[in-house]
Structure formats: structure tokens, C-alpha cells
Amino acid sequence: IIYVDDMVITGNDEEEIKRLKEGLFTEFKMKDLGNLKYFLGMEVLRSPKGIFIYQKKYILYLLAKIGMINCKPADTPMMINQKLFMEKKAKLADRNRYQRLVGKMIYMSHTRPDIAYAVGVMYTDADWAGDKGNRRSTSGYFSLVGGNLVTCRSKKQKVVSLSSAEAEFR
């Protein structure tokens, strides 16, 4: 793995790794830092069961930075089907701060796939009666995780929608 000026060399054949390093040292000015402990801010742990990558330090740093180091975890933060209402005089969240936090959570999701759903993005849209011949609508969606396209689809609806809301719903 190469990222800018950082390189990780790994494999099952120690002799081949040694030959590769020797070849690279003859061509480039390099420093061997030994066994990998950190890479791109991620901690690397080797054990007989395998190699594990985690971000405990980063997560603790992030919790401290946003003032949530002593927060209590919750399996389900609210009741199912609870109706939410916006307060009329509620102070809006700082959009830039929120976007930075989501970006950091996307980075965290590389080692915590269990939070990936919280930082994924889904877009959907439909035209209403866009086909002038038969008045059927076309709808589509795409989803992103970590800024990368995961799924997408576009299709002509089977029935005529009677409103734009119905077209969006189908």
C-alpha cells in the first residue's frame, strides 16, 4: 500500500519481502520503520488470530474534541415510530461543524463498519408524468458510502401517478 510518501509492505514470504525492500533501498532514499504499528492514523495490532486495524486513539480524540468523552452509549436512542417536531425557535446546528464531523465519522467507518449506515448518503428523485406519451413518471435513486457510489437505479413507473408526491413515493 502506498499513500503519498508512506508505504506498507506485507506478504507471506519473508524472503521476498526482504528482496523487495533491498531493491527499493537501492533505487530510493528510504527508511524502514520496522513492524507496522500505525498507518494513516489507524492503529495496527498483530496477533496469532490475524492483523487488526482500529482507531481507538482517534475516536477518543474526536469524542474529547466535541465534548462527548463522558457520553453514555445507547442501543436505541429513541422509541420506534416516534414523531419528531422542530421547535419554532430552535437554534440551527453549525452546518460546517456538522459536515466536518460527518467526514470524520466516514473516516472512522473504515475500521468501524457498524457505523457506516449512519454516514451513508441516499438520493432519490422522480419526475411527475415526464413521459408525454403515456404520462408515466420516471424515478431513480443512488446511494453513497464514504463518497463512493454503492447502488443506483432508474426506472419508468408501471402506473400513472396522480401527484408529484405519489411519483416520489413509488
C-alpha positions in Angstrom: 0.0 0.0 0.0 1.4 3.4 -0.9 -0.1 6.7 0.3 1.8 9.8 -0.7 5.2 9.1 0.9 4.1 6.2 3.2 4.4 2.6 2.2 3.3 -0.7 3.7 4.9 -3.9 2.5 3.3 -7.1 3.6 3.1 -10.7 2.5 3.5 -14.4 3.4 7.1 -14.8 2.1 9.6 -13.1 4.4 12.5 -13.6 1.9 10.5 -12.0 -1.0 9.7 -9.0 1.3 13.4 -8.7 2.2 14.4 -8.8 -1.5 11.8 -6.2 -2.4 13.0 -3.9 0.4 16.6 -4.3 -0.7 15.7 -3.4 -4.3 13.7 -0.3 -3.2 16.6 0.8 -1.0 19.0 0.8 -4.0 16.6 3.0 -6.0 15.2 5.3 -3.4 16.2 7.1 -0.2 14.0 5.3 2.3 13.8 4.4 6.0 12.5 1.1 7.3 10.4 1.8 10.4 10.0 -1.9 11.3 6.8 -3.6 12.1 3.7 -1.6 11.3 2.1 0.0 14.3 0.3 3.0 12.8 -0.8 3.8 9.2 -2.8 6.9 8.3 -3.8 7.4 11.9 -5.0 3.9 12.2 -3.5 1.5 14.8 -2.4 -1.9 13.7 -2.3 -4.9 16.0 -0.8 -8.3 15.1 -1.9 -11.4 16.9 -2.0 -15.1 16.2 -5.6 -14.7 15.0 -4.6 -12.1 12.4 -4.0 -8.4 11.8 -6.5 -6.0 13.2 -6.9 -2.3 12.3 -8.6 0.0 14.8 -8.9 3.7 15.6 -9.3 3.9 19.4 -7.0 6.9 19.8 -8.8 8.8 17.0 -12.2 8.0 18.4 -11.2 9.2 21.9 -9.7 12.3 20.4 -12.8 13.0 18.5 -15.1 12.5 21.5 -12.9 14.8 23.6 -12.9 17.5 20.8 -16.7 17.6 20.6 -17.3 17.4 24.3 -18.7 13.8 24.4 -15.9 11.9 26.2 -18.2 11.0 29.1 -21.3 10.3 27.0 -23.2 7.1 27.7 -23.8 4.7 24.8 -27.4 3.9 23.8 -28.5 0.9 21.8 -31.7 2.6 20.6 -31.7 6.3 21.1 -35.5 6.7 20.7 -38.7 4.8 20.6 -39.6 3.2 17.2 -42.1 5.3 15.2 -41.6 8.3 17.4 -42.8 11.5 15.8 -40.3 14.4 15.7 -41.2 18.0 15.6 -39.0 21.0 15.0 -39.0 23.7 17.7 -40.1 27.0 16.3 -37.3 28.9 18.0 -34.7 26.2 17.8 -31.1 27.2 17.1 -29.8 25.6 13.9 -26.7 23.5 14.1 -23.5 24.9 12.6 -23.5 23.3 9.1 -19.7 23.4 8.7 -19.1 21.8 12.1 -21.7 19.1 11.3 -20.1 18.4 7.8 -16.6 18.1 9.4 -18.0 15.7 12.0 -19.7 13.5 9.3 -16.4 13.5 7.4 -14.6 12.2 10.5 -17.2 9.6 11.0 -16.8 8.4 7.4 -13.1 8.1 8.1 -13.9 6.1 11.3 -16.2 3.8 9.3 -13.2 2.3 7.6 -12.4 0.4 10.8 -16.0 0.5 12.3 -18.3 -0.8 9.6 -21.1 -0.9 12.2 -21.4 2.9 12.0 -21.3 3.1 8.2 -25.1 3.2 7.9 -25.1 6.4 9.9 -22.8 8.2 7.5 -24.1 6.8 4.2 -26.0 9.1 1.8 -29.0 8.3 -0.3 -30.6 10.4 -3.0 -33.9 9.8 -4.7 -36.0 11.8 -7.2 -38.8 11.4 -9.6 -40.3 13.4 -12.4 -44.0 13.7 -12.4 -45.7 12.5 -15.6 -42.4 13.1 -17.5 -43.3 10.8 -20.4 -45.6 13.0 -22.6 -46.9 9.9 -24.5 -48.3 7.8 -21.6 -47.9 10.3 -18.6 -45.9 7.8 -16.6 -43.2 9.1 -14.2 -39.6 8.0 -14.0 -38.0 7.6 -10.6 -34.4 6.8 -9.5 -32.0 6.6 -6.6 -28.4 6.3 -5.8 -26.6 5.7 -2.5 -23.1 6.7 -1.5 -20.9 5.4 1.4 -17.7 7.2 2.0 -18.4 9.3 -1.1 -18.4 6.2 -3.3 -21.3 5.0 -5.3 -22.7 1.8 -3.9 -26.1 1.3 -5.7 -28.1 3.1 -8.3 -31.3 2.5 -10.3 -33.7 4.4 -12.6 -37.0 3.1 -13.9 -40.2 4.1 -15.5 -43.1 3.6 -13.1 -45.7 1.0 -14.1 -48.7 3.2 -13.3 -49.6 6.8 -13.8 -49.1 8.9 -10.6 -51.8 11.4 -9.7 -49.5 13.8 -7.9 -45.8 14.6 -7.6 -45.9 13.2 -4.0 -47.2 9.9 -5.3 -44.5 9.8 -8.0 -41.8 10.4 -5.3 -43.4 7.6 -3.1 -43.4 5.0 -5.9 
